[in-house]
């Protein structure tokens, strides 16, 4: 999602948020490190719509109890890494 235009990022994270909100099976199948790797930079986007929907998608993914610890660990380590790269 890095190379997409802002409106494409917005559409993508809005769709992802909607998908992860509705069905448990979808949340289970989407909970991958590849998805988290794509979402992390979007959570610190300078565009509020992208940020808000990326965070909402992560929150929706965390609704599955088995994902909570994995999400927290992944996001903590990834956010720390992304923060260091931006400095």
PDB file with SEQRES, HELIX, SHEET and CRYST1 records, atoms N, CA, C and O in Angstrom:
SEQRES   1 A   87  UNK UNK UNK UNK UNK UNK UNK UNK UNK UNK UNK UNK UNK          
SEQRES   2 A   87  UNK UNK UNK UNK UNK UNK UNK UNK UNK UNK UNK UNK UNK          
SEQRES   3 A   87  UNK UNK UNK UNK UNK UNK UNK UNK UNK UNK UNK UNK UNK          
SEQRES   4 A   87  UNK UNK UNK UNK UNK UNK UNK UNK UNK UNK UNK UNK UNK          
SEQRES   5 A   87  UNK UNK UNK UNK UNK UNK UNK UNK UNK UNK UNK UNK UNK          
SEQRES   6 A   87  UNK UNK UNK UNK UNK UNK UNK UNK UNK UNK UNK UNK UNK          
SEQRES   7 A   87  UNK UNK UNK UNK UNK UNK UNK UNK UNK                          
HELIX    1 AA1 UNK A    6  UNK A   22  1                                  17    
HELIX    2 AA2 UNK A   24  UNK A   30  1                                   7    
HELIX    3 AA3 UNK A   33  UNK A   43  1                                  11    
HELIX    4 AA4 UNK A   48  UNK A   61  1                                  14    
HELIX    5 AA5 UNK A   65  UNK A   86  1                                  22    
CRYST1    1.000    1.000    1.000  90.00  90.00  90.00 P 1           1          
ATOM      1  N   UNK A   1       0.807  -1.196   0.000  1.00  0.00           N  
ATOM      2  CA  UNK A   1       0.000   0.000   0.000  1.00  0.00           C  
ATOM      3  C   UNK A   1       0.853   1.264   0.000  1.00  0.00           C  
ATOM      4  O   UNK A   1       0.317   2.364  -0.134  1.00  0.00           O  
ATOM      5  N   UNK A   2       2.144   1.130   0.145  1.00  0.00           N  
ATOM      6  CA  UNK A   2       3.020   2.292   0.221  1.00  0.00           C  
ATOM      7  C   UNK A   2       2.980   3.142  -1.039  1.00  0.00           C  
ATOM      8  O   UNK A   2       2.997   4.370  -0.960  1.00  0.00           O  
ATOM      9  N   UNK A   3       2.927   2.504  -2.194  1.00  0.00           N  
ATOM     10  CA  UNK A   3       3.071   3.230  -3.445  1.00  0.00           C  
ATOM     11  C   UNK A   3       1.752   3.743  -4.014  1.00  0.00           C  
ATOM     12  O   UNK A   3       1.740   4.349  -5.085  1.00  0.00           O  
ATOM     13  N   UNK A   4       0.663   3.517  -3.329  1.00  0.00           N  
ATOM     14  CA  UNK A   4      -0.632   3.929  -3.843  1.00  0.00           C  
ATOM     15  C   UNK A   4      -0.878   5.417  -3.607  1.00  0.00           C  
ATOM     16  O   UNK A   4      -0.294   6.029  -2.713  1.00  0.00           O  
ATOM     17  N   UNK A   5      -1.742   5.968  -4.419  1.00  0.00           N  
ATOM     18  CA  UNK A   5      -2.190   7.340  -4.207  1.00  0.00           C  
ATOM     19  C   UNK A   5      -2.995   7.379  -2.914  1.00  0.00           C  
ATOM     20  O   UNK A   5      -3.506   6.351  -2.470  1.00  0.00           O  
ATOM     21  N   UNK A   6      -3.110   8.545  -2.315  1.00  0.00           N  
ATOM     22  CA  UNK A   6      -3.796   8.688  -1.029  1.00  0.00           C  
ATOM     23  C   UNK A   6      -5.237   8.195  -1.116  1.00  0.00           C  
ATOM     24  O   UNK A   6      -5.702   7.503  -0.210  1.00  0.00           O  
ATOM     25  N   UNK A   7      -5.951   8.536  -2.182  1.00  0.00           N  
ATOM     26  CA  UNK A   7      -7.345   8.094  -2.278  1.00  0.00           C  
ATOM     27  C   UNK A   7      -7.444   6.576  -2.377  1.00  0.00           C  
ATOM     28  O   UNK A   7      -8.421   5.991  -1.909  1.00  0.00           O  
ATOM     29  N   UNK A   8      -6.456   5.937  -2.974  1.00  0.00           N  
ATOM     30  CA  UNK A   8      -6.450   4.475  -3.043  1.00  0.00           C  
ATOM     31  C   UNK A   8      -6.154   3.877  -1.668  1.00  0.00           C  
ATOM     32  O   UNK A   8      -6.722   2.849  -1.301  1.00  0.00           O  
ATOM     33  N   UNK A   9      -5.262   4.525  -0.905  1.00  0.00           N  
ATOM     34  CA  UNK A   9      -5.012   4.081   0.469  1.00  0.00           C  
ATOM     35  C   UNK A   9      -6.281   4.218   1.298  1.00  0.00           C  
ATOM     36  O   UNK A   9      -6.628   3.320   2.065  1.00  0.00           O  
ATOM     37  N   UNK A  10      -6.973   5.343   1.145  1.00  0.00           N  
ATOM     38  CA  UNK A  10      -8.214   5.556   1.881  1.00  0.00           C  
ATOM     39  C   UNK A  10      -9.231   4.469   1.553  1.00  0.00           C  
ATOM     40  O   UNK A  10      -9.826   3.878   2.453  1.00  0.00           O  
ATOM     41  N   UNK A  11      -9.428   4.209   0.273  1.00  0.00           N  
ATOM     42  CA  UNK A  11     -10.388   3.182  -0.146  1.00  0.00           C  
ATOM     43  C   UNK A  11      -9.991   1.810   0.395  1.00  0.00           C  
ATOM     44  O   UNK A  11     -10.843   1.040   0.838  1.00  0.00           O  
ATOM     45  N   UNK A  12      -8.703   1.516   0.356  1.00  0.00           N  
ATOM     46  CA  UNK A  12      -8.210   0.225   0.827  1.00  0.00           C  
ATOM     47  C   UNK A  12      -8.426   0.017   2.316  1.00  0.00           C  
ATOM     48  O   UNK A  12      -8.913  -1.035   2.730  1.00  0.00           O  
ATOM     49  N   UNK A  13      -8.070   1.007   3.127  1.00  0.00           N  
ATOM     50  CA  UNK A  13      -8.227   0.826   4.574  1.00  0.00           C  
ATOM     51  C   UNK A  13      -9.689   0.891   4.993  1.00  0.00           C  
ATOM     52  O   UNK A  13     -10.073   0.252   5.973  1.00  0.00           O  
ATOM     53  N   UNK A  14     -10.512   1.646   4.275  1.00  0.00           N  
ATOM     54  CA  UNK A  14     -11.947   1.663   4.572  1.00  0.00           C  
ATOM     55  C   UNK A  14     -12.542   0.287   4.281  1.00  0.00           C  
ATOM     56  O   UNK A  14     -13.325  -0.232   5.077  1.00  0.00           O  
ATOM     57  N   UNK A  15     -12.178  -0.300   3.156  1.00  0.00           N  
ATOM     58  CA  UNK A  15     -12.656  -1.652   2.825  1.00  0.00           C  
ATOM     59  C   UNK A  15     -12.175  -2.674   3.843  1.00  0.00           C  
ATOM     60  O   UNK A  15     -12.934  -3.547   4.265  1.00  0.00           O  
ATOM     61  N   UNK A  16     -10.910  -2.560   4.235  1.00  0.00           N  
ATOM     62  CA  UNK A  16     -10.352  -3.478   5.223  1.00  0.00           C  
ATOM     63  C   UNK A  16     -11.087  -3.345   6.556  1.00  0.00           C  
ATOM     64  O   UNK A  16     -11.420  -4.348   7.188  1.00  0.00           O  
ATOM     65  N   UNK A  17     -11.337  -2.114   6.979  1.00  0.00           N  
ATOM     66  CA  UNK A  17     -12.069  -1.891   8.228  1.00  0.00           C  
ATOM     67  C   UNK A  17     -13.449  -2.533   8.168  1.00  0.00           C  
ATOM     68  O   UNK A  17     -13.872  -3.190   9.120  1.00  0.00           O  
ATOM     69  N   UNK A  18     -14.148  -2.349   7.060  1.00  0.00           N  
ATOM     70  CA  UNK A  18     -15.484  -2.928   6.920  1.00  0.00           C  
ATOM     71  C   UNK A  18     -15.428  -4.458   6.914  1.00  0.00           C  
ATOM     72  O   UNK A  18     -16.258  -5.116   7.543  1.00  0.00           O  
ATOM     73  N   UNK A  19     -14.458  -5.014   6.210  1.00  0.00           N  
ATOM     74  CA  UNK A  19     -14.312  -6.478   6.159  1.00  0.00           C  
ATOM     75  C   UNK A  19     -14.022  -7.078   7.532  1.00  0.00           C  
ATOM     76  O   UNK A  19     -14.568  -8.120   7.894  1.00  0.00           O  
ATOM     77  N   UNK A  20     -13.168  -6.419   8.277  1.00  0.00           N  
ATOM     78  CA  UNK A  20     -12.773  -6.964   9.574  1.00  0.00           C  
ATOM     79  C   UNK A  20     -13.839  -6.736  10.643  1.00  0.00           C  
ATOM     80  O   UNK A  20     -13.788  -7.346  11.711  1.00  0.00           O  
ATOM     81  N   UNK A  21     -14.781  -5.881  10.367  1.00  0.00           N  
ATOM     82  CA  UNK A  21     -15.829  -5.592  11.335  1.00  0.00           C  
ATOM     83  C   UNK A  21     -16.945  -6.621  11.303  1.00  0.00           C  
ATOM     84  O   UNK A  21     -17.579  -6.868  12.329  1.00  0.00           O  
ATOM     85  N   UNK A  22     -17.195  -7.214  10.176  1.00  0.00           N  
ATOM     86  CA  UNK A  22     -18.398  -8.011   9.989  1.00  0.00           C  
ATOM     87  C   UNK A  22     -18.261  -9.476  10.417  1.00  0.00           C  
ATOM     88  O   UNK A  22     -19.039  -9.951  11.244  1.00  0.00           O  
ATOM     89  N   UNK A  23     -17.303 -10.177   9.876  1.00  0.00           N  
ATOM     90  CA  UNK A  23     -17.260 -11.633  10.062  1.00  0.00           C  
ATOM     91  C   UNK A  23     -16.018 -12.108  10.809  1.00  0.00           C  
ATOM     92  O   UNK A  23     -14.899 -11.668  10.547  1.00  0.00           O  
ATOM     93  N   UNK A  24     -16.252 -13.010  11.739  1.00  0.00           N  
ATOM     94  CA  UNK A  24     -15.153 -13.608  12.501  1.00  0.00           C  
ATOM     95  C   UNK A  24     -14.200 -14.359  11.581  1.00  0.00           C  
ATOM     96  O   UNK A  24     -12.983 -14.263  11.734  1.00  0.00           O  
ATOM     97  N   UNK A  25     -14.750 -15.104  10.628  1.00  0.00           N  
ATOM     98  CA  UNK A  25     -13.901 -15.892   9.717  1.00  0.00           C  
ATOM     99  C   UNK A  25     -12.958 -14.986   8.928  1.00  0.00           C  
ATOM    100  O   UNK A  25     -11.808 -15.343   8.674  1.00  0.00           O  
ATOM    101  N   UNK A  26     -13.450 -13.828   8.548  1.00  0.00           N  
ATOM    102  CA  UNK A  26     -12.621 -12.881   7.809  1.00  0.00           C  
ATOM    103  C   UNK A  26     -11.484 -12.374   8.677  1.00  0.00           C  
ATOM    104  O   UNK A  26     -10.344 -12.280   8.223  1.00  0.00           O  
ATOM    105  N   UNK A  27     -11.795 -12.047   9.927  1.00  0.00           N  
ATOM    106  CA  UNK A  27     -10.740 -11.576  10.836  1.00  0.00           C  
ATOM    107  C   UNK A  27      -9.675 -12.647  11.023  1.00  0.00           C  
ATOM    108  O   UNK A  27      -8.482 -12.346  11.042  1.00  0.00           O  
ATOM    109  N   UNK A  28     -10.104 -13.888  11.159  1.00  0.00           N  
ATOM    110  CA  UNK A  28      -9.149 -14.983  11.363  1.00  0.00           C  
ATOM    111  C   UNK A  28      -8.257 -15.142  10.138  1.00  0.00           C  
ATOM    112  O   UNK A  28      -7.041 -15.278  10.272  1.00  0.00           O  
ATOM    113  N   UNK A  29      -8.845 -15.125   8.954  1.00  0.00           N  
ATOM    114  CA  UNK A  29      -8.040 -15.353   7.746  1.00  0.00           C  
ATOM    115  C   UNK A  29      -7.135 -14.166   7.408  1.00  0.00           C  
ATOM    116  O   UNK A  29      -6.086 -14.352   6.790  1.00  0.00           O  
ATOM    117  N   UNK A  30      -7.521 -12.958   7.800  1.00  0.00           N  
ATOM    118  CA  UNK A  30      -6.718 -11.776   7.478  1.00  0.00           C  
ATOM    119  C   UNK A  30      -5.608 -11.497   8.479  1.00  0.00           C  
ATOM    120  O   UNK A  30      -4.727 -10.680   8.209  1.00  0.00           O  
ATOM    121  N   UNK A  31      -5.633 -12.148   9.605  1.00  0.00           N  
ATOM    122  CA  UNK A  31      -4.664 -11.857  10.666  1.00  0.00           C  
ATOM    123  C   UNK A  31      -3.309 -12.492  10.318  1.00  0.00           C  
ATOM    124  O   UNK A  31      -2.990 -13.592  10.768  1.00  0.00           O  
ATOM    125  N   UNK A  32      -2.529 -11.777   9.514  1.00  0.00           N  
ATOM    126  CA  UNK A  32      -1.216 -12.266   9.084  1.00  0.00           C  
ATOM    127  C   UNK A  32      -0.161 -11.190   9.310  1.00  0.00           C  
ATOM    128  O   UNK A  32      -0.478 -10.005   9.415  1.00  0.00           O  
ATOM    129  N   UNK A  33       1.061 -11.604   9.381  1.00  0.00           N  
ATOM    130  CA  UNK A  33       2.143 -10.633   9.543  1.00  0.00           C  
ATOM    131  C   UNK A  33       2.265  -9.737   8.313  1.00  0.00           C  
ATOM    132  O   UNK A  33       2.660  -8.577   8.429  1.00  0.00           O  
ATOM    133  N   UNK A  34       1.927 -10.267   7.132  1.00  0.00           N  
ATOM    134  CA  UNK A  34       1.983  -9.453   5.920  1.00  0.00           C  
ATOM    135  C   UNK A  34       0.979  -8.296   6.003  1.00  0.00           C  
ATOM    136  O   UNK A  34       1.285  -7.167   5.619  1.00  0.00           O  
ATOM    137  N   UNK A  35      -0.215  -8.594   6.506  1.00  0.00           N  
ATOM    138  CA  UNK A  35      -1.213  -7.537   6.640  1.00  0.00           C  
ATOM    139  C   UNK A  35      -0.759  -6.505   7.659  1.00  0.00           C  
ATOM    140  O   UNK A  35      -0.886  -5.303   7.425  1.00  0.00           O  
ATOM    141  N   UNK A  36      -0.237  -6.959   8.774  1.00  0.00           N  
ATOM    142  CA  UNK A  36       0.231  -6.023   9.801  1.00  0.00           C  
ATOM    143  C   UNK A  36       1.385  -5.175   9.286  1.00  0.00           C  
ATOM    144  O   UNK A  36       1.488  -3.993   9.616  1.00  0.00           O  
ATOM    145  N   UNK A  37       2.237  -5.767   8.492  1.00  0.00           N  
ATOM    146  CA  UNK A  37       3.346  -5.001   7.906  1.00  0.00           C  
ATOM    147  C   UNK A  37       2.835  -3.886   6.996  1.00  0.00           C  
ATOM    148  O   UNK A  37       3.434  -2.813   6.920  1.00  0.00           O  
ATOM    149  N   UNK A  38       1.730  -4.149   6.308  1.00  0.00           N  
ATOM    150  CA  UNK A  38       1.144  -3.135   5.437  1.00  0.00           C  
ATOM    151  C   UNK A  38       0.376  -2.081   6.229  1.00  0.00           C  
ATOM    152  O   UNK A  38       0.355  -0.911   5.846  1.00  0.00           O  
ATOM    153  N   UNK A  39      -0.255  -2.488   7.331  1.00  0.00           N  
ATOM    154  CA  UNK A  39      -1.081  -1.556   8.115  1.00  0.00           C  
ATOM    155  C   UNK A  39      -0.238  -0.602   8.960  1.00  0.00           C  
ATOM    156  O   UNK A  39      -0.593   0.568   9.101  1.00  0.00           O  
ATOM    157  N   UNK A  40       0.851  -1.073   9.512  1.00  0.00           N  
ATOM    158  CA  UNK A  40       1.640  -0.243  10.443  1.00  0.00           C  
ATOM    159  C   UNK A  40       2.008   1.132   9.885  1.00  0.00           C  
ATOM    160  O   UNK A  40       1.779   2.132  10.567  1.00  0.00           O  
ATOM    161  N   UNK A  41       2.560   1.226   8.690  1.00  0.00           N  
ATOM    162  CA  UNK A  41       2.887   2.563   8.178  1.00  0.00           C  
ATOM    163  C   UNK A  41       1.641   3.430   7.961  1.00  0.00           C  
ATOM    164  O   UNK A  41       1.709   4.657   8.045  1.00  0.00           O  
ATOM    165  N   UNK A  42       0.522   2.791   7.686  1.00  0.00           N  
ATOM    166  CA  UNK A  42      -0.707   3.551   7.457  1.00  0.00           C  
ATOM    167  C   UNK A  42      -1.257   4.133   8.755  1.00  0.00           C  
ATOM    168  O   UNK A  42      -1.970   5.137   8.737  1.00  0.00           O  
ATOM    169  N   UNK A  43      -0.929   3.510   9.872  1.00  0.00           N  
ATOM    170  CA  UNK A  43      -1.402   4.034  11.158  1.00  0.00           C  
ATOM    171  C   UNK A  43      -0.697   5.336  11.534  1.00  0.00           C  
ATOM    172  O   UNK A  43      -1.179   6.082  12.387  1.00  0.00           O  
ATOM    173  N   UNK A  44       0.424   5.604  10.909  1.00  0.00           N  
ATOM    174  CA  UNK A  44       1.125   6.866  11.178  1.00  0.00           C  
ATOM    175  C   UNK A  44       1.144   7.766   9.942  1.00  0.00           C  
ATOM    176  O   UNK A  44       1.992   8.648   9.810  1.00  0.00           O  
ATOM    177  N   UNK A  45       0.192   7.523   9.045  1.00  0.00           N  
ATOM    178  CA  UNK A  45       0.042   8.351   7.851  1.00  0.00           C  
ATOM    179  C   UNK A  45      -0.259   9.792   8.254  1.00  0.00           C  
ATOM    180  O   UNK A  45      -0.801  10.035   9.333  1.00  0.00           O  
ATOM    181  N   UNK A  46       0.079  10.722   7.417  1.00  0.00           N  
ATOM    182  CA  UNK A  46      -0.247  12.118   7.722  1.00  0.00           C  
ATOM    183  C   UNK A  46      -1.693  12.445   7.355  1.00  0.00           C  
ATOM    184  O   UNK A  46      -2.164  13.557   7.594  1.00  0.00           O  
ATOM    185  N   UNK A  47      -2.389  11.474   6.777  1.00  0.00           N  
ATOM    186  CA  UNK A  47      -3.778  11.660   6.380  1.00  0.00           C  
ATOM    187  C   UNK A  47      -4.701  11.004   7.408  1.00  0.00           C  
ATOM    188  O   UNK A  47      -4.625   9.799   7.650  1.00  0.00           O  
ATOM    189  N   UNK A  48      -5.567  11.812   8.005  1.00  0.00           N  
ATOM    190  CA  UNK A  48      -6.417  11.359   9.116  1.00  0.00           C  
ATOM    191  C   UNK A  48      -7.333  10.207   8.722  1.00  0.00           C  
ATOM    192  O   UNK A  48      -7.525   9.283   9.513  1.00  0.00           O  
ATOM    193  N   UNK A  49      -7.899  10.240   7.528  1.00  0.00           N  
ATOM    194  CA  UNK A  49      -8.811   9.165   7.107  1.00  0.00           C  
ATOM    195  C   UNK A  49      -8.064   7.840   7.027  1.00  0.00           C  
ATOM    196  O   UNK A  49      -8.583   6.801   7.435  1.00  0.00           O  
ATOM    197  N   UNK A  50      -6.852   7.882   6.503  1.00  0.00           N  
ATOM    198  CA  UNK A  50      -6.032   6.661   6.403  1.00  0.00           C  
ATOM    199  C   UNK A  50      -5.685   6.156   7.799  1.00  0.00           C  
ATOM    200  O   UNK A  50      -5.849   4.971   8.092  1.00  0.00           O  
ATOM    201  N   UNK A  51      -5.208   7.050   8.658  1.00  0.00           N  
ATOM    202  CA  UNK A  51      -4.855   6.676  10.034  1.00  0.00           C  
ATOM    203  C   UNK A  51      -6.036   6.061  10.768  1.00  0.00           C  
ATOM    204  O   UNK A  51      -5.926   4.968  11.324  1.00  0.00           O  
ATOM    205  N   UNK A  52      -7.147   6.751  10.771  1.00  0.00           N  
ATOM    206  CA  UNK A  52      -8.321   6.325  11.527  1.00  0.00           C  
ATOM    207  C   UNK A  52      -8.800   4.946  11.091  1.00  0.00           C  
ATOM    208  O   UNK A  52      -9.096   4.097  11.932  1.00  0.00           O  
ATOM    209  N   UNK A  53      -8.877   4.723   9.799  1.00  0.00           N  
ATOM    210  CA  UNK A  53      -9.368   3.444   9.307  1.00  0.00           C  
ATOM    211  C   UNK A  53      -8.356   2.317   9.484  1.00  0.00           C  
ATOM    212  O   UNK A  53      -8.740   1.165   9.688  1.00  0.00           O  
ATOM    213  N   UNK A  54      -7.077   2.637   9.409  1.00  0.00           N  
ATOM    214  CA  UNK A  54      -6.050   1.621   9.666  1.00  0.00           C  
ATOM    215  C   UNK A  54      -6.109   1.172  11.124  1.00  0.00           C  
ATOM    216  O   UNK A  54      -6.049  -0.024  11.412  1.00  0.00           O  
ATOM    217  N   UNK A  55      -6.227   2.125  12.037  1.00  0.00           N  
ATOM    218  CA  UNK A  55      -6.326   1.785  13.460  1.00  0.00           C  
ATOM    219  C   UNK A  55      -7.611   1.013  13.724  1.00  0.00           C  
ATOM    220  O   UNK A  55      -7.600   0.041  14.479  1.00  0.00           O  
ATOM    221  N   UNK A  56      -8.716   1.428  13.113  1.00  0.00           N  
ATOM    222  CA  UNK A  56      -9.992   0.729  13.303  1.00  0.00           C  
ATOM    223  C   UNK A  56      -9.903  -0.720  12.810  1.00  0.00           C  
ATOM    224  O   UNK A  56     -10.461  -1.622  13.436  1.00  0.00           O  
ATOM    225  N   UNK A  57      -9.209  -0.945  11.699  1.00  0.00           N  
ATOM    226  CA  UNK A  57      -9.045  -2.308  11.187  1.00  0.00           C  
ATOM    227  C   UNK A  57      -8.252  -3.158  12.176  1.00  0.00           C  
ATOM    228  O   UNK A  57      -8.584  -4.322  12.403  1.00  0.00           O  
ATOM    229  N   UNK A  58      -7.205  -2.579  12.765  1.00  0.00           N  
ATOM    230  CA  UNK A  58      -6.407  -3.307  13.757  1.00  0.00           C  
ATOM    231  C   UNK A  58      -7.253  -3.611  14.994  1.00  0.00           C  
ATOM    232  O   UNK A  58      -7.185  -4.710  15.544  1.00  0.00           O  
ATOM    233  N   UNK A  59      -8.040  -2.643  15.420  1.00  0.00           N  
ATOM    234  CA  UNK A  59      -8.929  -2.876  16.565  1.00  0.00           C  
ATOM    235  C   UNK A  59      -9.899  -3.995  16.244  1.00  0.00           C  
ATOM    236  O   UNK A  59     -10.134  -4.865  17.083  1.00  0.00           O  
ATOM    237  N   UNK A  60     -10.465  -3.992  15.053  1.00  0.00           N  
ATOM    238  CA  UNK A  60     -11.382  -5.064  14.663  1.00  0.00           C  
ATOM    239  C   UNK A  60     -10.678  -6.419  14.658  1.00  0.00           C  
ATOM    240  O   UNK A  60     -11.247  -7.416  15.102  1.00  0.00           O  
ATOM    241  N   UNK A  61      -9.457  -6.458  14.164  1.00  0.00           N  
ATOM    242  CA  UNK A  61      -8.704  -7.721  14.167  1.00  0.00           C  
ATOM    243  C   UNK A  61      -8.446  -8.201  15.591  1.00  0.00           C  
ATOM    244  O   UNK A  61      -8.374  -9.403  15.843  1.00  0.00           O  
ATOM    245  N   UNK A  62      -8.308  -7.266  16.509  1.00  0.00           N  
ATOM    246  CA  UNK A  62      -8.028  -7.643  17.898  1.00  0.00           C  
ATOM    247  C   UNK A  62      -9.255  -8.183  18.624  1.00  0.00           C  
ATOM    248  O   UNK A  62      -9.151  -8.624  19.769  1.00  0.00           O  
ATOM    249  N   UNK A  63     -10.412  -8.154  17.974  1.00  0.00           N  
ATOM    250  CA  UNK A  63     -11.619  -8.711  18.584  1.00  0.00           C  
ATOM    251  C   UNK A  63     -11.500 -10.217  18.803  1.00  0.00           C  
ATOM    252  O   UNK A  63     -12.171 -10.785  19.663  1.00  0.00           O  
ATOM    253  N   UNK A  64     -10.647 -10.847  18.022  1.00  0.00           N  
ATOM    254  CA  UNK A  64     -10.394 -12.282  18.216  1.00  0.00           C  
ATOM    255  C   UNK A  64      -9.377 -12.428  19.335  1.00  0.00           C  
ATOM    256  O   UNK A  64      -8.244 -11.957  19.232  1.00  0.00           O  
ATOM    257  N   UNK A  65      -9.793 -13.079  20.389  1.00  0.00           N  
ATOM    258  CA  UNK A  65      -8.949 -13.184  21.588  1.00  0.00           C  
ATOM    259  C   UNK A  65      -7.584 -13.801  21.296  1.00  0.00           C  
ATOM    260  O   UNK A  65      -6.593 -13.446  21.933  1.00  0.00           O  
ATOM    261  N   UNK A  66      -7.529 -14.716  20.344  1.00  0.00           N  
ATOM    262  CA  UNK A  66      -6.248 -15.349  20.017  1.00  0.00           C  
ATOM    263  C   UNK A  66      -5.287 -14.391  19.315  1.00  0.00           C  
ATOM    264  O   UNK A  66      -4.085 -14.653  19.264  1.00  0.00           O  
ATOM    265  N   UNK A  67      -5.799 -13.289  18.775  1.00  0.00           N  
ATOM    266  CA  UNK A  67      -4.966 -12.341  18.047  1.00  0.00           C  
ATOM    267  C   UNK A  67      -4.397 -11.228  18.912  1.00  0.00           C  
ATOM    268  O   UNK A  67      -3.432 -10.573  18.518  1.00  0.00           O  
ATOM    269  N   UNK A  68      -4.976 -11.006  20.076  1.00  0.00           N  
ATOM    270  CA  UNK A  68      -4.632  -9.827  20.866  1.00  0.00           C  
ATOM    271  C   UNK A  68      -3.140  -9.770  21.184  1.00  0.00           C  
ATOM    272  O   UNK A  68      -2.495  -8.758  20.911  1.00  0.00           O  
ATOM    273  N   UNK A  69      -2.593 -10.809  21.741  1.00  0.00           N  
ATOM    274  CA  UNK A  69      -1.177 -10.791  22.111  1.00  0.00           C  
ATOM    275  C   UNK A  69      -0.293 -10.667  20.877  1.00  0.00           C  
ATOM    276  O   UNK A  69       0.675  -9.906  20.879  1.00  0.00           O  
ATOM    277  N   UNK A  70      -0.617 -11.402  19.837  1.00  0.00           N  
ATOM    278  CA  UNK A  70       0.163 -11.334  18.599  1.00  0.00           C  
ATOM    279  C   UNK A  70       0.133  -9.913  18.043  1.00  0.00           C  
ATOM    280  O   UNK A  70       1.167  -9.381  17.639  1.00  0.00           O  
ATOM    281  N   UNK A  71      -1.030  -9.310  18.022  1.00  0.00           N  
ATOM    282  CA  UNK A  71      -1.166  -7.937  17.525  1.00  0.00           C  
ATOM    283  C   UNK A  71      -0.341  -6.955  18.346  1.00  0.00           C  
ATOM    284  O   UNK A  71       0.385  -6.129  17.795  1.00  0.00           O  
ATOM    285  N   UNK A  72      -0.457  -7.051  19.649  1.00  0.00           N  
ATOM    286  CA  UNK A  72       0.260  -6.126  20.521  1.00  0.00           C  
ATOM    287  C   UNK A  72       1.763  -6.258  20.317  1.00  0.00           C  
ATOM    288  O   UNK A  72       2.464  -5.258  20.165  1.00  0.00           O  
ATOM    289  N   UNK A  73       2.252  -7.477  20.313  1.00  0.00           N  
ATOM    290  CA  UNK A  73       3.691  -7.687  20.126  1.00  0.00           C  
ATOM    291  C   UNK A  73       4.158  -7.206  18.755  1.00  0.00           C  
ATOM    292  O   UNK A  73       5.190  -6.545  18.641  1.00  0.00           O  
ATOM    293  N   UNK A  74       3.400  -7.537  17.724  1.00  0.00           N  
ATOM    294  CA  UNK A  74       3.789  -7.134  16.377  1.00  0.00           C  
ATOM    295  C   UNK A  74       3.757  -5.613  16.239  1.00  0.00           C  
ATOM    296  O   UNK A  74       4.703  -5.008  15.735  1.00  0.00           O  
ATOM    297  N   UNK A  75       2.671  -5.007  16.687  1.00  0.00           N  
ATOM    298  CA  UNK A  75       2.542  -3.558  16.542  1.00  0.00           C  
ATOM    299  C   UNK A  75       3.574  -2.813  17.368  1.00  0.00           C  
ATOM    300  O   UNK A  75       4.106  -1.792  16.932  1.00  0.00           O  
ATOM    301  N   UNK A  76       3.857  -3.321  18.556  1.00  0.00           N  
ATOM    302  CA  UNK A  76       4.867  -2.667  19.386  1.00  0.00           C  
ATOM    303  C   UNK A  76       6.223  -2.699  18.705  1.00  0.00           C  
ATOM    304  O   UNK A  76       6.898  -1.673  18.614  1.00  0.00           O  
ATOM    305  N   UNK A  77       6.624  -3.860  18.231  1.00  0.00           N  
ATOM    306  CA  UNK A  77       7.938  -3.966  17.596  1.00  0.00           C  
ATOM    307  C   UNK A  77       7.976  -3.216  16.269  1.00  0.00           C  
ATOM    308  O   UNK A  77       8.985  -2.588  15.949  1.00  0.00           O  
ATOM    309  N   UNK A  78       6.903  -3.268  15.495  1.00  0.00           N  
ATOM    310  CA  UNK A  78       6.866  -2.585  14.198  1.00  0.00           C  
ATOM    311  C   UNK A  78       6.794  -1.088  14.354  1.00  0.00           C  
ATOM    312  O   UNK A  78       7.471  -0.360  13.628  1.00  0.00           O  
ATOM    313  N   UNK A  79       5.992  -0.609  15.282  1.00  0.00           N  
ATOM    314  CA  UNK A  79       5.857   0.830  15.492  1.00  0.00           C  
ATOM    315  C   UNK A  79       7.174   1.411  15.980  1.00  0.00           C  
ATOM    316  O   UNK A  79       7.558   2.510  15.580  1.00  0.00           O  
ATOM    317  N   UNK A  80       7.857   0.687  16.832  1.00  0.00           N  
ATOM    318  CA  UNK A  80       9.160   1.153  17.311  1.00  0.00           C  
ATOM    319  C   UNK A  80      10.138   1.251  16.147  1.00  0.00           C  
ATOM    320  O   UNK A  80      10.903   2.211  16.056  1.00  0.00           O  
ATOM    321  N   UNK A  81      10.115   0.267  15.262  1.00  0.00           N  
ATOM    322  CA  UNK A  81      11.005   0.259  14.113  1.00  0.00           C  
ATOM    323  C   UNK A  81      10.649   1.386  13.155  1.00  0.00           C  
ATOM    324  O   UNK A  81      11.531   2.097  12.674  1.00  0.00           O  
ATOM    325  N   UNK A  82       9.354   1.552  12.874  1.00  0.00           N  
ATOM    326  CA  UNK A  82       8.923   2.611  11.968  1.00  0.00           C  
ATOM    327  C   UNK A  82       9.280   3.973  12.559  1.00  0.00           C  
ATOM    328  O   UNK A  82       9.726   4.860  11.832  1.00  0.00           O  
ATOM    329  N   UNK A  83       9.090   4.149  13.857  1.00  0.00           N  
ATOM    330  CA  UNK A  83       9.415   5.411  14.510  1.00  0.00           C  
ATOM    331  C   UNK A  83      10.893   5.740  14.394  1.00  0.00           C  
ATOM    332  O   UNK A  83      11.263   6.900  14.209  1.00  0.00           O  
ATOM    333  N   UNK A  84      11.734   4.728  14.499  1.00  0.00           N  
ATOM    334  CA  UNK A  84      13.165   4.959  14.364  1.00  0.00           C  
ATOM    335  C   UNK A  84      13.539   5.347  12.948  1.00  0.00           C  
ATOM    336  O   UNK A  84      14.437   6.165  12.747  1.00  0.00           O  
ATOM    337  N   UNK A  85      12.861   4.768  11.956  1.00  0.00           N  
ATOM    338  CA  UNK A  85      13.161   5.075  10.562  1.00  0.00           C  
ATOM    339  C   UNK A  85      12.754   6.496  10.193  1.00  0.00           C  
ATOM    340  O   UNK A  85      13.370   7.116   9.326  1.00  0.00           O  
ATOM    341  N   UNK A  86      11.717   7.013  10.851  1.00  0.00           N  
ATOM    342  CA  UNK A  86      11.214   8.347  10.507  1.00  0.00           C  
ATOM    343  C   UNK A  86      12.066   9.450  11.097  1.00  0.00           C  
ATOM    344  O   UNK A  86      11.972  10.592  10.647  1.00  0.00           O  
ATOM    345  N   UNK A  87      12.886   9.158  12.076  1.00  0.00           N  
ATOM    346  CA  UNK A  87      13.688  10.203  12.738  1.00  0.00           C  
ATOM    347  C   UNK A  87      14.841  10.646  11.901  1.00  0.00           C  
ATOM    348  O   UNK A  87      15.607  11.516  12.316  1.00  0.00           O  
TER     349      UNK A  87                                                      
END                                                                             
